[in-house]
């Protein structure tokens, strides 16, 4: 990873110092040396945080990679990062020696921390993009599955109406059965049309995120596929460091600010050991509180999310049993109606219940997949060490 340095631009005294430096003035000032400040224990960047590679869904992998590549904001972030590095390096080469000697301060600590804040912000933006694409994909699969279910049920309802009409002509039932069957088919037909419109809109959103045409995406999706069965990672120990790029970006911004205020590492360490000490500088106390609050909030959010996810398995088991019972009820009701032993209302109720149970199962699987996607992001997934030195983008940026 590149680690260029540059002296910040300033006015007033710095201009005079520069003039003196360029004129070759003598100085007895001894430069003050600053090592990089560390406001919190170092957190190692993950070697490979791409959680979607272990999801068992090749299309999800492909779509997220396309989404990251198609994100012009990410490309522009990378370009700005490289531009700033080049600017820093050029300024450092021009001014480092004489100006540092005259100013008596090495600003590399502040500069390095600021650079890392930008890099972590890029990494977090990448994780955000992966989450956005994954959630859009889950929504497309959810609607695709519901569309299939409703289309299949529509065909079944139409078949019921045909059976009812045949029985009416045979004098076995009144016209009410046929009318009820046609009404059911009409309602489900409207549901199919509404679901198809939602599916088209969700698919258009996913195509836009990945830079694909609708035809390309339709081909990739296929006729039907289940919602991806993603798995959460192992729960983090309570004292485990968080690999969240947004927290690391905040930490780096605070370190840059403290370096600008000439806070030393010794002062930082003392403030960490006794944060309520009256002698602790207000800026230092505020920085520590801000970082601590952000980390506590992140841990609480993760714990709450995992607790909510624990209910998914129990709900899934209950829905599976309900769907199985509803399917058996439909089979029995249809057989009884065809044989003349049952009434149409019973068949209607059984089929409506079966459809509702099947749709609920799809919805629960999609909700669980979406929750796992968000959990990966909350726990710091979606970025890697390599993202701290991203490749140059090709997008046109302002």
ROLUM-158711 format. One record per residue: residue in three letters; z, x, y of N, C-alpha, C in turn. Coordinates in steps of 0.001 Angstrom, whole numbers, plus 500000, padded with zeros to 6 digits. Example, Ala and Ser with C-alpha at 12.3 -4.5 7.8 and 13.67 -1.06 7.14 Angstrom:
// residues 2
ALA507800513190494310507800512300495500507800513200496700 SER507080512850497750507140513670498940507870512900500030 
//
This chain:
// residues 398
UNK500000500843498820500000500000500000500000500880501232 UNK499126500529502180499078501303503410500333501073504217 UNK500746502085504958501954501977505758501732502738507052 UNK500821502203507880500488502877509114501576502650510147 UNK501591503517511151502581503383512222501877503395513561 UNK502523502787514563501958502764515908503092502568516907 UNK502941503107518095503928502909519145503585501630519882 UNK504565500750520062504312499503520779503904499786522212 UNK503047498908522735502661499020524125503798498529525002 UNK503965499184526130505000498762527057504570499083528465 UNK505367498737529416505028499001530801506118499814531450 UNK505964500074532712507001500739533488507287502144533013 UNK508478502402532530508897503756532141507964504398531135 UNK507409503603530220506547504187529206505289504764529845 UNK504784504098530891503594504608531571503877505967532181 UNK505051506082532796505425507371533393505562508437532323 UNK506143508054531187506312509013530104504965509490529602 UNK504040508534529473502702508900529002502042509872529972 UNK502196509584531273501578510457532270502144511864532158 UNK503446511921531984504082513229531854503636513926530584 UNK503527513138529517503123513732528245501733514322528342 UNK500838513581528972499460514049529071499344515248530014 UNK500299515341530965500276516462531892500964517694531331 UNK501583517538530178502221518674529524503603518978530046 UNK504330517957530581505680518186531093506604518667529988 UNK507551519481530339508535519944529360509658518936529268 UNK510263518836528133511388517921527950512349518514526938 UNK513625518225527160514635518696526217515150517560525354 UNK514518516340525493514993515177524736514775515390523249 UNK515771515009522475515672515107521025515333513732520469 UNK514234513587519751513857512260519256514916511684518318 UNK515176510381518500516124509680517644515380509206516401 UNK515901509538515264515220509195514011515810507927513415 UNK514931506979513057515357505718512455514695505563511095 UNK515485505381510089514908505000508808514696503493508822 UNK513872502983507921513613501555507871514901500783507621 UNK515143499775508426516329498945508267516166498030507057 UNK517276497734506398517280496807505267518401495813505482 UNK518037494594505833519041493589506148519630492955504894 UNK518927493086503775519391492516502502518894493408501376 UNK519495493322500197519045494143499065517548493946498802 UNK516903495019498415515459494973498175515136494032497013 UNK514038493292497145513559492397496098512188492889495656 UNK512069493178494386510816493720493868509768492607493775 UNK508591492897494287507504491915494220507052491763492770 UNK506738490537492325506295490350490946504982491071490676 UNK504864491636489487503622492314489121502483491316488978 UNK502779490139488456501772489090488314502477487742488385 UNK502400487110489533503081485834489721502197484620489545 UNK501005484820488979500062483712488808500472482835487629 UNK501402481928487846501975481093486797500926480249486083 UNK499853479899486767498847479016486173498086479667485023 UNK498162480975484925497474481653483822498137481361482479 UNK499372480902482515500096480593481281500186479088481035 UNK499377478304481750499446476858481634498624476277480505 UNK497798477097479846496995476608478738495846475721479150 UNK495463475744480423494360474925480919493353475835481629 UNK492267476221480951491287477131481566490685476579482855 UNK490502475263482922489909474694484126490863474830485313 UNK492152474641485073493123474818486149493070476242486679 UNK492987477214485797492891478620486206491670478830487086 UNK490536478306486626489282478481487352489332477818488722 UNK489894476620488782489933475888490046490834476571491066 UNK491979477094490618492879477777491558492235479063492062 UNK491592479799491184490915481025491628489807480705492623 UNK489081479626492370488045479200493318488677478774494646 UNK489780478052494546490442477582495759490943478713496633 UNK491484479743496001491958480903496760490783481628497409 UNK489699481790496650488525482485497175487854481709498303 UNK487950480377498253487272479543499252488119479299500497 UNK489344479783500529490250479517501643489941480461502807 UNK489307479938503843488949480778504982490188481243505756 UNK491248480442505749492470480861506435493048482108505781 UNK493042482141504446493521483331503745492661484538504085 UNK491349484345504075490436485453504375490680485987505784 UNK490915485079506731491149485508508107492503486194508249 UNK493493485724507505494792486398507515494638487846507036 UNK493868488023505964493647489364505422492911490240506436 UNK491914489652507091491142490415508071492019490847509242 UNK492868489918509715493753490268510833494759491338510423 UNK495211491284509193496162492280508699495521493667508700 UNK494285493736508223493588495026508190493276495514509607 UNK492914494603510493492631494994511874493873495573512537 UNK495013494920512309496254495416512883496616496778512324 UNK496389496977511037496659498291510431495823499374511090 UNK494552499089511302493670500082511909494082500376513341 UNK494473499345514065494939499531515440496199500379515467 UNK497113500059514566498360500819514492498100502287514167 UNK497222502507513201496946503879512772496318504692513892 UNK495372504077514603494705504787515692495686505130516809 UNK496531504159517175497514504404518236498519505460517815 UNK498923505418516552499898506386516062499345507800516119 UNK498065507950515751497454509289515778497363509821517207 UNK497097508931518160496925509370519545498247509739520210 UNK499300508954519921500499509051520731501731509587520021 UNK501669509703518706502890509960517947503693511158518454 UNK503087512310518484503848513528518742504528513606520091 UNK503736513674521166504305513899522493505160512731522956 UNK504678511493522722505407510339523250506743510174522552 UNK506781510365521235508063510239520534509067511246521071 UNK508564512439521352509470513471521868510036513076523231 UNK509195512461524075509624512089525407510453510813525425 UNK510051509832524660510765508561524642512088508697523928 UNK512131509590522939513373509790522200513649508689521206 UNK512615507988520750512824506892519800511596506758518912 UNK511862506631517632510786506417516655510709504921516352 UNK509594504295516693509461502853516530508813502454515210 UNK508677503387514309508001503073513049508764502040512232 UNK510102502027512329510890501063511575510541499640511978 UNK510493499390513270510140498052513768508719497685513359 UNK507827498644513499506412498401513207506197498114511725 UNK506851498895510878506704498697509432507238497334508995 UNK508378496947509562508958495653509207508049494515509654 UNK507466494652510844506553493611511329505323493516510428 UNK504838494667510012503668494673509132503989493988507803 UNK505173494245507257505551493613505997505735492111506166 UNK506199491674507333506331490237507588504962489572507522 UNK503944490208508103502585489651508038502080489622506598 UNK502378490700505864501901490776504478502556489700503616 UNK503862489518503781504545488472503008504057487078503414 UNK503746486908504686503213485613505134501876485335504461 UNK501058486368504294499792486197503571500073485801502123 UNK501015486494501491501341486204500090501824484765499929 UNK502655484301500875503144482930500803502006481932501000 UNK501082482250501890499934481372502107499083481265500839 UNK498993482361500100498260482322498825498973481408497827 UNK500296481528497747501064480671496848500925479207497243 UNK500925478946498552500757477576499042499396477018498634 UNK498378477846498739497025477400498380496935477080496893 UNK497504477922496072497497477673494625498198476362494307 UNK499325476100494973500058474852494762499213473655495179 UNK498560473765496314497737472659496822496613472311495851 UNK495919473328495345494815473084494411495351472494493108 UNK496449473035492602497003472554491336497433471090491438 UNK498087470732492546498504469344492729497305468411492842 UNK496253468874493513495042468062493629494399467858492260 UNK494428468882491436493864468784490085494653467790489234 UNK495965467847489312496802466908488552496508465473488979 UNK496337465257490273496034463911490761494683463424490230 UNK493709464309490181492394463932489640492518463561488166 UNK493235464356487397493412464053485969494191462749485775 UNK495191462508486606495962461269486516495021460060486690 UNK494232460066487749493356458926488031492241458812486999 UNK491774459953486498490745459917485462491271459241484205 UNK492488459571483819493082458963482635493336457467482823 UNK493828457079483976494084455661484245492773454885484274 UNK491736455500484831490419454848484851489915454602483441 UNK490107455584482568489698455416481169490480454280480520 UNK491784454240480726492621453192480134492211451804480620 UNK491991451681481907491647450368482451490246449930482025 UNK489343450885481902487999450540481441488035450063479992 UNK488801450772479165488942450355477765489591448979477668 UNK490620448725478491491292447434478451490391446320478970 UNK489538446656479942488594445660480446487658445203479331 UNK487162446148478555486296445790477431487049444898476439 UNK488324445204476225489112444413475288489348442995475826 UNK489624442893477124489840441573477718488568440731477659 UNK487435441368477889486167440638477792485934440152476356 UNK486308440989475406486183440587474000487096439401473699 UNK488296439399474304489208438269474133488586436968474648 UNK487916437077475805487298435892476391486194435345475485 UNK485448436256474840484390435830473911485002435106472713 UNK486095435660472187486771435035471045487289433650471437 UNK487881433569472653488403432281473104487295431247473245 UNK486145431665473754485025430726473895484520430286472528 UNK484452431194471583484008430853470223484957429834469598 UNK486259430028469809487240429102469241487198427745469955 UNK486887427774471260486765426493471962485593425674471421 UNK484465426379471206483291425675470675483545425130469277 UNK484432425800468554484768425319467211485810424216467252 UNK486282423881468455487258422821468597488660423234468245 UNK488904424529468208490234425007467820491187425118469000 UNK490652425387470195491481425521471391490792424826472552 UNK491514424632473645490934424038474847490228425119475657 UNK489588424698476741488875425640477611489832426529478403 UNK491104426193478351492087426998479102492084428443478622 UNK491973428631477304491992429995476771490844430823477322 UNK489645430220477326488489430954477839488635431264479316 UNK489148430284480084489350430515481510490370431600481770 UNK491445431609480992492464432640481144491912434014480781 UNK491099434055479716490497435321479317489577435873480387 UNK488771434996480991487871435443482059488651435877483300 UNK489756435179483590490584435559484736491176436949484535 UNK491669437219483322492222438537483017491179439629483197 UNK489967439354482680488897440341482800488552440590484266 UNK488575439529485079488264439681486488489288440528487219 UNK490563440306486899491627441086487534491503442567487172 UNK491309442841485893491205444236485453489936444880486006 UNK488857444100486131487618444628486705487867445103488138 UNK488628444314488910488965444726490276489839445986490267 UNK490762446077489311491602447270489184490767448503488858 UNK489782448316487998488895449435487633488141449926488852 UNK487625449002489654486874449387490854487767450138491845 UNK488996449657492028489923450323492955490304451710492451 UNK490530451818491144490882453123490557489725454097490663 UNK488515453598490443487348454472490551487202455003491973 UNK487468454172492968487383454622494360488431455702494641 UNK489636455522494132490683456525494315490333457816493584 UNK489757457678492401489329458853491634488248459618492386 UNK487299458898492971486232459548493737486812460303494931 UNK487787459682495629488386460337496794489174461577496395 UNK489947461482495307490721462635494835489793463762494380 UNK488714463384493746487749464390493285487062465081494467 UNK486747464309495510486132464897496708487085465892497366 UNK488381465558497385489375466473497951489438467767497158 UNK489454467670495833489521468865494991488250469692495131 UNK487104469037495202485847469766495380485860470534496695 UNK486400469903497757486474470583499046487388471793499014 UNK488492471691498289489434472806498197488857473986497429 UNK487986473712496489487463474771495608486044475211495954 UNK485433474583496952484075474964497332483024474553496328 UNK483304473528495525482366473061494508481662471797494993 UNK480494471528494426479840470255494672480461469211493750 UNK480241467948494083480802466890493242480201466943491843 UNK478935467250491757478284467334490444478887468449489612 UNK479119469600490241479729470723489519481123470361489013 UNK481891469695489861483252469342489474483255468284488378 UNK482396467292488476482308466265487438481966466874486089 UNK481027467813486108480650468486484862481828469265484289 UNK482560469947485162483712470733484709484823469838484164 UNK485019468667484770486083467759484339485786467125482994 UNK484525466851482703484170466208481442484471464719481482 UNK484247464073480355484441462630480281485911462243480410 UNK486760462986479747488190462670479791488988463849479265 UNK490092464090479902491003465152479447492398464791479896 UNK493399465153479135494773464795479507495261465561480722 UNK496290465029481349496979465749482409497517467045481809 UNK497388468193482506497842469457481927499329469430481576 UNK499643469914480406501045469957479938501645471302480331 UNK502083471410481561502640472658482066504098472802481657 UNK504550474028481623505946474291481235506642475068482347 UNK507868474689482679508609475452483687509073476778483107 UNK509258477744483966509794479010483498511286478883483210 UNK511851479942482663513285479935482386514060479832483690 UNK515170479126483655515995478958484854516525480315485319 UNK516515480527486623517000481778487180518517481825487154 UNK519096482968486812520556483106486943520972482875488389 UNK522179482404488576522646482047489913522593483225490886 UNK522807484448490371522835485607491250521530486397491228 UNK520488485850490593519217486566490523518532486556491890 UNK517871487654492262517172487676493557515997486697493543 UNK515720486117494689514606485184494809513352485952495230 UNK512261485721494494511015486423494801510116485581495707 UNK510716484849496616509937483984497501509412484778498682 UNK508100484729498849507481485505499920507890485001501296 UNK508162483687501417508561483181502730509924483741503150 UNK510836483888502187512138484480502506511999485962502839 UNK511120486648502116510909488073502381510225488272503730 UNK509354487341504111508728487416505433509784487235506529 UNK510679486272506320511766486066507281512635487310507372 UNK512969487883506230513790489096506217513112490214507005 UNK511814490390506796511085491456507504511016491187509005 UNK510847489929509393510820489610510832512169489919511478 UNK513230489583510772514565489874511300514806491373511389 UNK514337492116510393514483493579510418513719494171511597 UNK512532493645511869511751494133513011512480493844514315 UNK513056492663514410513779492300515626515008493185515833 UNK515735493453514765516919494302514874516542495741515201 UNK515432496209514624514980497567514942514603497663516415 UNK513996496602516930513634496597518354514876496661519242 UNK515981496066518741517245496091519487518069497342519200 UNK517454498320518510518099499614518202519336499478517323 UNK519353498451516472520429498311515497520236499366514411 UNK521305500030514025521212501051512985521586500458511634 UNK521237501190510577521577500728509243523089500688509043 UNK523788501613509671525250501626509557525839500351510164 UNK525307499923511300525773498684511922525462497470511027 UNK524290497506510419523893496425509520524841496342508335 UNK525107497474507729525986497496506561527390497017506920 UNK527879497422508083529217497004508514529253495495508763 UNK528195494974509360528139493534509636528043492724508349 UNK527335493245507370527250492549506080528615492519505403 UNK529348493616505528530663493695504890531677492798505593 UNK531549492654506913532498491824507683531716491045508733 UNK531005490002508326530117489270509246530845488595510402 UNK532148488309510256532889487625511316533608488598512250 UNK533368489890512050534008490890512906533597490652514354 UNK534580490651515249534318490379516660533412491434517289 UNK533395492637516711532583493711517283531128493651516838 UNK530816492753515918529434492626515458528571492075516580 UNK527452492729516841526549492283517903526081490861517621 UNK526021489998518648525605488603518435524239488491517758 UNK523280489333518162521944489275517564522001489602516076 UNK522848490554515720522982490949514322523666489842513515 UNK524723489260514076525413488166513387524458486978513179 UNK523674486648514199522742485518514104521667485770513046 UNK521180487010512984520149487345511999520681487189510579 UNK521895487684510342522488487571509016522728486106508641 UNK523180485321509594523420483899509331522121483169509032 UNK521084483496509767519792482835509556519244483141508169 UNK519327484398507762518821484772506443519661484135505341 UNK520987484137505526521875483551504522521636482046504395 UNK521453481373505502521196479929505474519885479618504767 UNK518859480415505030517565480194504397517655480393502885 UNK518368481430502449518490481682501016519321480606500328 UNK520409480190500962521234479137500372520443477830500257 UNK519657477533501280518823476334501239517811476398500116 UNK517212477569499916516226477737498846516874477559497477 UNK518039478145497281518724478018495989519144476567495723 UNK519610475887496766520005474485496598518798473621496245 UNK517669473910496869516454473147496589515985473364495152 UNK516062474588494690515669474890493311516586474172492325 UNK517893474248492572518852473598491672518633472093491634 UNK518396471492492789518161470054492854516884469675492111 UNK515854470499492258514578470223491608514699470316490090 UNK515404471322489621515585471460488167516433470323487609 UNK517421469897488365518255468794487911517426467506487792 UNK516558467274488760515713466087488717514730466146487556 UNK514263467343487238513297467490486148513923467242484784 UNK515236467415484679515902467238483391515755465813482874 UNK515509464864483778515375463459483365514002463140482805 UNK513033464022483031511671463716482585511565463578481072 UNK512178464485480334512054464454478877512623463173478290 UNK513794462752478799514393461513478293513512460316478616 UNK512978460283479816512099459177480193510820459188479363 UNK510311460391479085509087460488478285509307459944476881 UNK510423460286476273510728459805474933510829458283474905 UNK511505457719475911511638456275475965510306455572476157 UNK509459456131477002508140455529477235507252455626476000 UNK507344456733475287506546456874474055506912455784473053 UNK508203455512472918508635454450472004508148453083472477 UNK508253452847473785507805451565474338506314451364474129 UNK505528452414474361504077452312474196503702452043472742 UNK504412452690471816504127452472470398504428451026469999 UNK505535450493470475505890449107470180504879448140470795 UNK504452448430472026503482447560472700502148447567471966 UNK501753448723471451500493448803470712500552447967469436 UNK501674448028468726501825447216467521501821445726467863 UNK502445445374468985502480443971469396501080443457469704 UNK500249444287470323498875443875470621498093443655469331 UNK498239444574468394497528444439467115497926443141466408 UNK499223442855466380499697441635465719499227440386466458 UNK499291440424467798498910439253468578497424438954468454 UNK496614440000468446495162439786468310494830439222466932 UNK495445439778465906495193439294464545495618437833464403 UNK496769437495464972497258436121464880496353435164465642 UNK495879435588466805495032434690467587493696434444466884 UNK493106435521466355491831435365465649491980434439464440 UNK493135434528463780493362433711462585493816432294462926 UNK494076432046464215494479430707464613495961430444464530 UNK496758431510464350498211431319464241498951431606465554 UNK498271432229466504498939432587467757498255431961468943 UNK498908432030470092498304431464471298497830432589472213 UNK496972432214473152496350433203474009497348433828474977 UNK498331433055475405499319433581476348500082434762475748 UNK500393434654474453501101435757473788500238437011473774 UNK498946436826473476498025437960473462497919438582474856 UNK497843437728475857497742438214477238498951439071477607 UNK500140438569477336501370439288477675501441440617476923 UNK501072440598475647501135441818474830500182442884475364 UNK498961442468475704497977443451476179498329443972477562 UNK498843443118478425499260443573479752500417444564479646 UNK501347444288478735502480445200478541502021446546477987 UNK501060446512477071500554447754476491499851448604477543 UNK499056447962478388498366448695479449499373449313480414 UNK500391448539480795501413449056481714502153450241481109 UNK502447450179479816503153451283479158502295452535479109 UNK501016452359478786500112453522478721499942454163480098 UNK499806453342481118499651453884482469500939454581482925 UNK502075454019482550503347454648482905503481456016482245 UNK503014456144481016503073457444480323502209458472481047 UNK501004458061481450500132458976482194500787459363483518 UNK501347458368484215501992458648485491503173459597485357 UNK503944459421484306505099460289484097504667461720483780 UNK503637461860482949503133463208482646502617463898483910 UNK501929463119484757501412463698485996502553464059486945 UNK503547463198487029504708463495487887505432464748487403 UNK505546464877486091506226466053485531505429467325485819 UNK504109467253485643503268468418485930503359468800487397 UNK503341467807488289503441468093489720504799468705490051 UNK505855468208489420507193468751489665507277470211489213 UNK506658470534488086506673471910487589505887472820488527 UNK504767472327489040503973473110489993504805473445491223 UNK505501472441491741506344472671492920507511473604492598 UNK508039473505491388509144474378490995508691475834490958 UNK507496476068490437506970477444490420506925478008491844 UNK506481477191492786506419477642494177507815477883494724 UNK508748476960494457510117477096494960510782478364494437 UNK510443478739493199511061479918492594510296481200492885 UNK509268481114493726508587482332494169507337482672493406 UNK506768481729492661505519482004491950504308481874492859 UNK503185482384492374501933482221493107501484483423493906 UNK502253484515493873501831485724494573502309486941493799 UNK501706488079494079502016489314493358502073490484494338 UNK502503491615493827502608492810494667501271493172495290 UNK500189492956494555498862493303495071498501492497496310 UNK499107491320496491498784490476497642499355491021498939 UNK500230492022498861500774492633500063499774493573500705 UNK498698493875500005497599494677500549496298493987500146 UNK496022492809500709494906491977500238493553492576500551 UNK492542492206499801491180492675500070490659492047501355 UNK489742492707501979489143492192503206488375490917502906 UNK488529489910503755487778488668503600486426488758504281 UNK485580487801503970484233487783504558484038486589505479 UNK485090485798505721484961484616506565484830485003508028 UNK484140484139508781484017484341510221485316483845510869 UNK486026484747511538487330484406512094487293484551513610 UNK488110483776514279488202483863515730488956485132516134 
//
